[in-house]
Amino acid sequence: MAELYPFLLSPYFSPRPWGGVDLSPIYPDRRFEEKIGESWLTGDDCCIANGPLAGHTLSQVTQEYGRALVGEAAREELRFPLLLKFLFPHDKLSVQVHPDDECARRVGQPWGKTECWYVADAKPGAQIALGLKPGVTCADLEDAIRRGRAEDSLNWIDVKRGEMIYVAAGTVHAIGAGSILVETQQSSDTTYRLYDYGRPRELHLEKGLAAVKEKPNSGKVVLPHPNGTRGNAANQHAGLVRGPYFVVEKFTLREPEQFSALEGKNSVQILVAIEGCGVLESPGGAPVTFACGDAVVVPASIGEFRVQPQWQVEFLRASVPGNPFPDPVVQ
C-alpha cells in the first residue's frame, strides 16, 4: 500500500426506524428514500475518498498500518480505536444500555462501549434520558419494562446546542426527537435493547439488565474544560471532554492554525466538521478539503498539520488520550 497521509472518509448512512429522510443542517443537499438514523464517519467499512488509498476501507488500512495509523495510545494495534457518528433522531430511540469492558469480555467481546454526545443542534424541548430516576433500582426497571412503562423509570433531561453529554458504559439511556448529536465512542457496536415502544425488534433483557449500573458516572460535562476556552479574536479552542477512552475538543477557525503532536503517547486524530469548510495541509501530502458532515483521519505518524478555514470552519477533534485520565466531572 501507499505511504500514510491524512484521508477523508465517505460516510456510511445507516437506516433506522427512528431516523428521517432530511438530515439538515448537517447534510442539507442530501435526500433519502428511507429513514436514516446515523451517519457513520469512522466505521470499519467506511471507504477512503482521496489519494492513493482511495477505495480501501478503514479496516483494511488499520490492518495494514497498525500503530503508524492508530498510535501508541490505542489499546489494540490492528483495531481502529474510536467510532464517530452523527445521530439524527426524528423519533425516540430504544431504551438501551452498553456493557463496560469487563461485562463485554464475559460475552466474548474485546471491549465495552463508553460514549459521549456533542449536541450539534437541538430544537426547543429536545430531550435525552440518562440513567435511572433517583431511587429506581434495576429490579424496578425490569418490572417497568414488562409493564410497558420503561420511560417512567428514566431520568429525562433537556439538551441544548453546544452541550457535551458523557455516557459511561452501564448507563440506561434513550434519545428523544429533535436533536442532532455527534457521538464519539469506543469502537464497539454492542448494544442491549431493553425497550422499544412496541417496534418489532429484538430485545436483550437478560444481557442488558446484567450490564445496567444504577449509579454510573454519566451526565452533562461541566464546561468549560479545566483547560478553558482559549485562542485569539479569530480562532477559539475549547476542551469538551477527556476521559479514559477519548478526548474531544472543539475548534472554531477564521484564520489558519498549526497543529502539533498531542501530549503523551501518540494517537490518531479525527476531525469532524460541524459547520463551514476547511482545508487540511500536511508536509508532503495533498491538501484535504472537508466540509460540514465530513471526517478527516490524521494518522498518528503525522506529527504536524495545518487547517486553513474557507471563511470559517468549526470542527471537533477526537483522539485517544496519550496520558491516563479519569472519568470527567459531570452534573
TORKOL-4160 file (C-alpha; in steps of 0.2 Angstrom, whole numbers, padded with zeros to 4 digits, m for minus):
331
<pt num="1" X="0000" Y="0000" Z="0000"/>
<pt num="2" X="0005" Y="0018" Z="m0001"/>
<pt num="3" X="0013" Y="0029" Z="0012"/>
<pt num="4" X="0001" Y="0036" Z="0025"/>
<pt num="5" X="m0007" Y="0053" Z="0023"/>
<pt num="6" X="m0022" Y="0062" Z="0030"/>
<pt num="7" X="m0038" Y="0055" Z="0022"/>
<pt num="8" X="m0056" Y="0059" Z="0020"/>
<pt num="9" X="m0068" Y="0045" Z="0024"/>
<pt num="10" X="m0085" Y="0043" Z="0015"/>
<pt num="11" X="m0099" Y="0042" Z="0027"/>
<pt num="12" X="m0110" Y="0027" Z="0028"/>
<pt num="13" X="m0128" Y="0031" Z="0030"/>
<pt num="14" X="m0137" Y="0019" Z="0042"/>
<pt num="15" X="m0156" Y="0016" Z="0040"/>
<pt num="16" X="m0165" Y="0016" Z="0057"/>
<pt num="17" X="m0184" Y="0017" Z="0061"/>
<pt num="18" X="m0182" Y="0032" Z="0072"/>
<pt num="19" X="m0172" Y="0042" Z="0058"/>
<pt num="20" X="m0178" Y="0054" Z="0045"/>
<pt num="21" X="m0175" Y="0057" Z="0026"/>
<pt num="22" X="m0170" Y="0075" Z="0029"/>
<pt num="23" X="m0153" Y="0076" Z="0038"/>
<pt num="24" X="m0152" Y="0095" Z="0038"/>
<pt num="25" X="m0142" Y="0106" Z="0043"/>
<pt num="26" X="m0128" Y="0093" Z="0043"/>
<pt num="27" X="m0131" Y="0087" Z="0025"/>
<pt num="28" X="m0144" Y="0099" Z="0018"/>
<pt num="29" X="m0141" Y="0094" Z="0000"/>
<pt num="30" X="m0145" Y="0075" Z="0003"/>
<pt num="31" X="m0162" Y="0067" Z="0002"/>
<pt num="32" X="m0165" Y="0049" Z="0006"/>
<pt num="33" X="m0179" Y="0037" Z="0002"/>
<pt num="34" X="m0178" Y="0028" Z="0018"/>
<pt num="35" X="m0176" Y="0034" Z="0036"/>
<pt num="36" X="m0158" Y="0037" Z="0040"/>
<pt num="37" X="m0154" Y="0037" Z="0059"/>
<pt num="38" X="m0135" Y="0038" Z="0059"/>
<pt num="39" X="m0120" Y="0044" Z="0048"/>
<pt num="40" X="m0105" Y="0033" Z="0052"/>
<pt num="41" X="m0089" Y="0043" Z="0050"/>
<pt num="42" X="m0076" Y="0030" Z="0055"/>
<pt num="43" X="m0084" Y="0014" Z="0054"/>
<pt num="44" X="m0074" Y="m0001" Z="0048"/>
<pt num="45" X="m0082" Y="m0002" Z="0031"/>
<pt num="46" X="m0081" Y="0017" Z="0028"/>
<pt num="47" X="m0070" Y="0020" Z="0012"/>
<pt num="48" X="m0056" Y="0032" Z="0009"/>
<pt num="49" X="m0061" Y="0045" Z="m0003"/>
<pt num="50" X="m0045" Y="0054" Z="m0008"/>
<pt num="51" X="m0027" Y="0049" Z="m0013"/>
<pt num="52" X="m0018" Y="0033" Z="m0017"/>
<pt num="53" X="m0028" Y="0023" Z="m0004"/>
<pt num="54" X="m0045" Y="0029" Z="m0011"/>
<pt num="55" X="m0057" Y="0014" Z="m0011"/>
<pt num="56" X="m0049" Y="0005" Z="0004"/>
<pt num="57" X="m0059" Y="0003" Z="0019"/>
<pt num="58" X="m0054" Y="0010" Z="0036"/>
<pt num="59" X="m0052" Y="m0008" Z="0042"/>
<pt num="60" X="m0041" Y="m0013" Z="0028"/>
<pt num="61" X="m0029" Y="0002" Z="0031"/>
<pt num="62" X="m0029" Y="m0002" Z="0050"/>
<pt num="63" X="m0024" Y="m0020" Z="0047"/>
<pt num="64" X="m0010" Y="m0014" Z="0035"/>
<pt num="65" X="m0003" Y="0000" Z="0045"/>
<pt num="66" X="m0006" Y="m0004" Z="0063"/>
<pt num="67" X="0002" Y="0008" Z="0076"/>
<pt num="68" X="0008" Y="0020" Z="0062"/>
<pt num="69" X="m0011" Y="0024" Z="0060"/>
<pt num="70" X="m0019" Y="0021" Z="0077"/>
<pt num="71" X="m0004" Y="0027" Z="0088"/>
<pt num="72" X="0004" Y="0020" Z="0103"/>
<pt num="73" X="m0011" Y="0026" Z="0114"/>
<pt num="74" X="m0023" Y="0015" Z="0106"/>
<pt num="75" X="m0027" Y="m0001" Z="0116"/>
<pt num="76" X="m0025" Y="m0013" Z="0101"/>
<pt num="77" X="m0013" Y="m0012" Z="0086"/>
<pt num="78" X="m0025" Y="m0018" Z="0072"/>
<pt num="79" X="m0042" Y="m0011" Z="0078"/>
<pt num="80" X="m0047" Y="0007" Z="0075"/>
<pt num="81" X="m0050" Y="0014" Z="0092"/>
<pt num="82" X="m0064" Y="0026" Z="0090"/>
<pt num="83" X="m0081" Y="0026" Z="0081"/>
<pt num="84" X="m0088" Y="0043" Z="0077"/>
<pt num="85" X="m0106" Y="0046" Z="0071"/>
<pt num="86" X="m0119" Y="0059" Z="0068"/>
<pt num="87" X="m0136" Y="0054" Z="0076"/>
<pt num="88" X="m0152" Y="0061" Z="0068"/>
<pt num="89" X="m0167" Y="0056" Z="0079"/>
<pt num="90" X="m0183" Y="0060" Z="0072"/>
<pt num="91" X="m0192" Y="0049" Z="0084"/>
<pt num="92" X="m0187" Y="0041" Z="0101"/>
<pt num="93" X="m0173" Y="0028" Z="0101"/>
<pt num="94" X="m0175" Y="0012" Z="0110"/>
<pt num="95" X="m0171" Y="0012" Z="0129"/>
<pt num="96" X="m0154" Y="0003" Z="0129"/>
<pt num="97" X="m0138" Y="0000" Z="0138"/>
<pt num="98" X="m0120" Y="m0004" Z="0133"/>
<pt num="99" X="m0108" Y="m0016" Z="0143"/>
<pt num="100" X="m0092" Y="m0010" Z="0151"/>
<pt num="101" X="m0076" Y="m0018" Z="0147"/>
<pt num="102" X="m0077" Y="m0032" Z="0160"/>
<pt num="103" X="m0095" Y="m0036" Z="0155"/>
<pt num="104" X="m0091" Y="m0036" Z="0137"/>
<pt num="105" X="m0077" Y="m0048" Z="0139"/>
<pt num="106" X="m0088" Y="m0061" Z="0148"/>
<pt num="107" X="m0098" Y="m0062" Z="0132"/>
<pt num="108" X="m0083" Y="m0063" Z="0121"/>
<pt num="109" X="m0082" Y="m0045" Z="0115"/>
<pt num="110" X="m0065" Y="m0036" Z="0115"/>
<pt num="111" X="m0071" Y="m0021" Z="0125"/>
<pt num="112" X="m0087" Y="m0012" Z="0130"/>
<pt num="113" X="m0094" Y="0005" Z="0125"/>
<pt num="114" X="m0092" Y="0021" Z="0134"/>
<pt num="115" X="m0098" Y="0036" Z="0123"/>
<pt num="116" X="m0101" Y="0054" Z="0123"/>
<pt num="117" X="m0113" Y="0065" Z="0113"/>
<pt num="118" X="m0109" Y="0083" Z="0107"/>
<pt num="119" X="m0126" Y="0092" Z="0104"/>
<pt num="120" X="m0123" Y="0100" Z="0087"/>
<pt num="121" X="m0141" Y="0106" Z="0085"/>
<pt num="122" X="m0157" Y="0105" Z="0096"/>
<pt num="123" X="m0175" Y="0111" Z="0094"/>
<pt num="124" X="m0183" Y="0118" Z="0109"/>
<pt num="125" X="m0189" Y="0104" Z="0121"/>
<pt num="126" X="m0177" Y="0091" Z="0114"/>
<pt num="127" X="m0173" Y="0078" Z="0127"/>
<pt num="128" X="m0162" Y="0063" Z="0131"/>
<pt num="129" X="m0164" Y="0050" Z="0145"/>
<pt num="130" X="m0149" Y="0047" Z="0155"/>
<pt num="131" X="m0149" Y="0034" Z="0169"/>
<pt num="132" X="m0162" Y="0029" Z="0181"/>
<pt num="133" X="m0173" Y="0041" Z="0192"/>
<pt num="134" X="m0166" Y="0043" Z="0210"/>
<pt num="135" X="m0172" Y="0028" Z="0220"/>
<pt num="136" X="m0176" Y="0017" Z="0205"/>
<pt num="137" X="m0167" Y="0000" Z="0205"/>
<pt num="138" X="m0163" Y="m0012" Z="0192"/>
<pt num="139" X="m0177" Y="m0023" Z="0198"/>
<pt num="140" X="m0189" Y="m0008" Z="0197"/>
<pt num="141" X="m0183" Y="m0005" Z="0179"/>
<pt num="142" X="m0186" Y="m0024" Z="0174"/>
<pt num="143" X="m0204" Y="m0023" Z="0181"/>
<pt num="144" X="m0207" Y="m0007" Z="0172"/>
<pt num="145" X="m0201" Y="m0014" Z="0156"/>
<pt num="146" X="m0213" Y="m0029" Z="0157"/>
<pt num="147" X="m0227" Y="m0017" Z="0161"/>
<pt num="148" X="m0223" Y="m0006" Z="0146"/>
<pt num="149" X="m0218" Y="0008" Z="0157"/>
<pt num="150" X="m0199" Y="0009" Z="0155"/>
<pt num="151" X="m0199" Y="0028" Z="0151"/>
<pt num="152" X="m0206" Y="0032" Z="0168"/>
<pt num="153" X="m0190" Y="0025" Z="0176"/>
<pt num="154" X="m0178" Y="0036" Z="0167"/>
<pt num="155" X="m0170" Y="0052" Z="0171"/>
<pt num="156" X="m0176" Y="0064" Z="0156"/>
<pt num="157" X="m0166" Y="0080" Z="0154"/>
<pt num="158" X="m0167" Y="0094" Z="0141"/>
<pt num="159" X="m0152" Y="0097" Z="0129"/>
<pt num="160" X="m0146" Y="0112" Z="0120"/>
<pt num="161" X="m0133" Y="0116" Z="0106"/>
<pt num="162" X="m0115" Y="0116" Z="0112"/>
<pt num="163" X="m0118" Y="0104" Z="0127"/>
<pt num="164" X="m0107" Y="0088" Z="0129"/>
<pt num="165" X="m0115" Y="0073" Z="0137"/>
<pt num="166" X="m0104" Y="0059" Z="0144"/>
<pt num="167" X="m0112" Y="0041" Z="0144"/>
<pt num="168" X="m0102" Y="0029" Z="0154"/>
<pt num="169" X="m0104" Y="0011" Z="0150"/>
<pt num="170" X="m0118" Y="0003" Z="0160"/>
<pt num="171" X="m0130" Y="0018" Z="0159"/>
<pt num="172" X="m0148" Y="0015" Z="0154"/>
<pt num="173" X="m0151" Y="0029" Z="0141"/>
<pt num="174" X="m0163" Y="0034" Z="0127"/>
<pt num="175" X="m0163" Y="0049" Z="0115"/>
<pt num="176" X="m0179" Y="0059" Z="0110"/>
<pt num="177" X="m0183" Y="0068" Z="0094"/>
<pt num="178" X="m0177" Y="0085" Z="0089"/>
<pt num="179" X="m0158" Y="0085" Z="0092"/>
<pt num="180" X="m0143" Y="0081" Z="0081"/>
<pt num="181" X="m0128" Y="0073" Z="0091"/>
<pt num="182" X="m0110" Y="0069" Z="0087"/>
<pt num="183" X="m0106" Y="0053" Z="0095"/>
<pt num="184" X="m0088" Y="0048" Z="0100"/>
<pt num="185" X="m0087" Y="0030" Z="0107"/>
<pt num="186" X="m0076" Y="0016" Z="0110"/>
<pt num="187" X="m0075" Y="0006" Z="0093"/>
<pt num="188" X="m0089" Y="m0006" Z="0098"/>
<pt num="189" X="m0107" Y="m0008" Z="0092"/>
<pt num="190" X="m0113" Y="m0019" Z="0107"/>
<pt num="191" X="m0130" Y="m0013" Z="0111"/>
<pt num="192" X="m0143" Y="m0021" Z="0123"/>
<pt num="193" X="m0160" Y="m0015" Z="0118"/>
<pt num="194" X="m0171" Y="m0015" Z="0134"/>
<pt num="195" X="m0187" Y="m0007" Z="0127"/>
<pt num="196" X="m0193" Y="m0002" Z="0110"/>
<pt num="197" X="m0210" Y="0006" Z="0111"/>
<pt num="198" X="m0218" Y="m0010" Z="0103"/>
<pt num="199" X="m0207" Y="m0009" Z="0087"/>
<pt num="200" X="m0204" Y="m0027" Z="0080"/>
<pt num="201" X="m0186" Y="m0028" Z="0085"/>
<pt num="202" X="m0176" Y="m0040" Z="0096"/>
<pt num="203" X="m0174" Y="m0036" Z="0115"/>
<pt num="204" X="m0159" Y="m0041" Z="0125"/>
<pt num="205" X="m0166" Y="m0041" Z="0143"/>
<pt num="206" X="m0155" Y="m0054" Z="0151"/>
<pt num="207" X="m0139" Y="m0047" Z="0145"/>
<pt num="208" X="m0145" Y="m0029" Z="0146"/>
<pt num="209" X="m0151" Y="m0030" Z="0164"/>
<pt num="210" X="m0135" Y="m0038" Z="0169"/>
<pt num="211" X="m0125" Y="m0024" Z="0161"/>
<pt num="212" X="m0135" Y="m0010" Z="0170"/>
<pt num="213" X="m0127" Y="0001" Z="0183"/>
<pt num="214" X="m0139" Y="0010" Z="0195"/>
<pt num="215" X="m0127" Y="0025" Z="0198"/>
<pt num="216" X="m0115" Y="0027" Z="0183"/>
<pt num="217" X="m0104" Y="0042" Z="0181"/>
<pt num="218" X="m0114" Y="0050" Z="0167"/>
<pt num="219" X="m0121" Y="0067" Z="0164"/>
<pt num="220" X="m0118" Y="0084" Z="0156"/>
<pt num="221" X="m0100" Y="0088" Z="0156"/>
<pt num="222" X="m0095" Y="0103" Z="0167"/>
<pt num="223" X="m0089" Y="0116" Z="0154"/>
<pt num="224" X="m0078" Y="0124" Z="0150"/>
<pt num="225" X="m0065" Y="0111" Z="0152"/>
<pt num="226" X="m0052" Y="0115" Z="0166"/>
<pt num="227" X="m0040" Y="0120" Z="0151"/>
<pt num="228" X="m0053" Y="0133" Z="0147"/>
<pt num="229" X="m0058" Y="0141" Z="0131"/>
<pt num="230" X="m0043" Y="0149" Z="0123"/>
<pt num="231" X="m0037" Y="0157" Z="0107"/>
<pt num="232" X="m0037" Y="0174" Z="0099"/>
<pt num="233" X="m0050" Y="0185" Z="0092"/>
<pt num="234" X="m0051" Y="0174" Z="0076"/>
<pt num="235" X="m0048" Y="0156" Z="0082"/>
<pt num="236" X="m0056" Y="0148" Z="0098"/>
<pt num="237" X="m0052" Y="0131" Z="0106"/>
<pt num="238" X="m0062" Y="0123" Z="0119"/>
<pt num="239" X="m0059" Y="0106" Z="0128"/>
<pt num="240" X="m0076" Y="0097" Z="0128"/>
<pt num="241" X="m0072" Y="0081" Z="0137"/>
<pt num="242" X="m0057" Y="0070" Z="0142"/>
<pt num="243" X="m0058" Y="0053" Z="0150"/>
<pt num="244" X="m0051" Y="0035" Z="0150"/>
<pt num="245" X="m0056" Y="0032" Z="0132"/>
<pt num="246" X="m0056" Y="0048" Z="0122"/>
<pt num="247" X="m0053" Y="0066" Z="0122"/>
<pt num="248" X="m0064" Y="0078" Z="0112"/>
<pt num="249" X="m0061" Y="0096" Z="0108"/>
<pt num="250" X="m0069" Y="0110" Z="0098"/>
<pt num="251" X="m0061" Y="0122" Z="0087"/>
<pt num="252" X="m0068" Y="0137" Z="0078"/>
<pt num="253" X="m0056" Y="0144" Z="0065"/>
<pt num="254" X="m0057" Y="0160" Z="0055"/>
<pt num="255" X="m0038" Y="0161" Z="0052"/>
<pt num="256" X="m0025" Y="0146" Z="0048"/>
<pt num="257" X="m0019" Y="0137" Z="0063"/>
<pt num="258" X="m0005" Y="0125" Z="0065"/>
<pt num="259" X="m0007" Y="0108" Z="0075"/>
<pt num="260" X="0007" Y="0098" Z="0083"/>
<pt num="261" X="0008" Y="0081" Z="0091"/>
<pt num="262" X="m0003" Y="0078" Z="0106"/>
<pt num="263" X="0004" Y="0076" Z="0124"/>
<pt num="264" X="0010" Y="0059" Z="0129"/>
<pt num="265" X="0008" Y="0043" Z="0118"/>
<pt num="266" X="0004" Y="0047" Z="0100"/>
<pt num="267" X="m0014" Y="0045" Z="0094"/>
<pt num="268" X="m0023" Y="0045" Z="0078"/>
<pt num="269" X="m0034" Y="0061" Z="0077"/>
<pt num="270" X="m0051" Y="0063" Z="0069"/>
<pt num="271" X="m0058" Y="0079" Z="0063"/>
<pt num="272" X="m0076" Y="0081" Z="0061"/>
<pt num="273" X="m0083" Y="0097" Z="0053"/>
<pt num="274" X="m0099" Y="0103" Z="0061"/>
<pt num="275" X="m0100" Y="0120" Z="0052"/>
<pt num="276" X="m0092" Y="0128" Z="0037"/>
<pt num="277" X="m0077" Y="0121" Z="0027"/>
<pt num="278" X="m0058" Y="0120" Z="0029"/>
<pt num="279" X="m0043" Y="0113" Z="0020"/>
<pt num="280" X="m0031" Y="0102" Z="0030"/>
<pt num="281" X="m0012" Y="0103" Z="0024"/>
<pt num="282" X="0002" Y="0091" Z="0030"/>
<pt num="283" X="0020" Y="0090" Z="0025"/>
<pt num="284" X="0022" Y="0081" Z="0008"/>
<pt num="285" X="0003" Y="0077" Z="0007"/>
<pt num="286" X="m0010" Y="0084" Z="m0004"/>
<pt num="287" X="m0022" Y="0096" Z="0003"/>
<pt num="288" X="m0038" Y="0088" Z="0010"/>
<pt num="289" X="m0054" Y="0099" Z="0009"/>
<pt num="290" X="m0068" Y="0094" Z="0022"/>
<pt num="291" X="m0085" Y="0102" Z="0025"/>
<pt num="292" X="m0099" Y="0100" Z="0037"/>
<pt num="293" X="m0103" Y="0082" Z="0039"/>
<pt num="294" X="m0086" Y="0076" Z="0034"/>
<pt num="295" X="m0072" Y="0067" Z="0044"/>
<pt num="296" X="m0054" Y="0068" Z="0041"/>
<pt num="297" X="m0042" Y="0055" Z="0049"/>
<pt num="298" X="m0024" Y="0061" Z="0053"/>
<pt num="299" X="m0013" Y="0046" Z="0056"/>
<pt num="300" X="m0003" Y="0045" Z="0072"/>
<pt num="301" X="0013" Y="0045" Z="0062"/>
<pt num="302" X="0010" Y="0063" Z="0056"/>
<pt num="303" X="0016" Y="0075" Z="0069"/>
<pt num="304" X="0011" Y="0091" Z="0062"/>
<pt num="305" X="m0003" Y="0098" Z="0051"/>
<pt num="306" X="m0012" Y="0114" Z="0047"/>
<pt num="307" X="m0030" Y="0119" Z="0045"/>
<pt num="308" X="m0035" Y="0133" Z="0033"/>
<pt num="309" X="m0053" Y="0139" Z="0035"/>
<pt num="310" X="m0063" Y="0143" Z="0020"/>
<pt num="311" X="m0070" Y="0159" Z="0028"/>
<pt num="312" X="m0074" Y="0149" Z="0044"/>
<pt num="313" X="m0074" Y="0131" Z="0050"/>
<pt num="314" X="m0080" Y="0123" Z="0066"/>
<pt num="315" X="m0074" Y="0106" Z="0070"/>
<pt num="316" X="m0072" Y="0093" Z="0083"/>
<pt num="317" X="m0056" Y="0084" Z="0086"/>
<pt num="318" X="m0056" Y="0067" Z="0094"/>
<pt num="319" X="m0041" Y="0056" Z="0099"/>
<pt num="320" X="m0036" Y="0043" Z="0112"/>
<pt num="321" X="m0028" Y="0051" Z="0127"/>
<pt num="322" X="m0010" Y="0050" Z="0127"/>
<pt num="323" X="m0010" Y="0051" Z="0146"/>
<pt num="324" X="m0022" Y="0042" Z="0158"/>
<pt num="325" X="m0037" Y="0052" Z="0163"/>
<pt num="326" X="m0052" Y="0048" Z="0175"/>
<pt num="327" X="m0070" Y="0050" Z="0170"/>
<pt num="328" X="m0074" Y="0068" Z="0168"/>
<pt num="329" X="m0084" Y="0079" Z="0180"/>
<pt num="330" X="m0102" Y="0079" Z="0176"/>
<pt num="331" X="m0118" Y="0085" Z="0183"/>
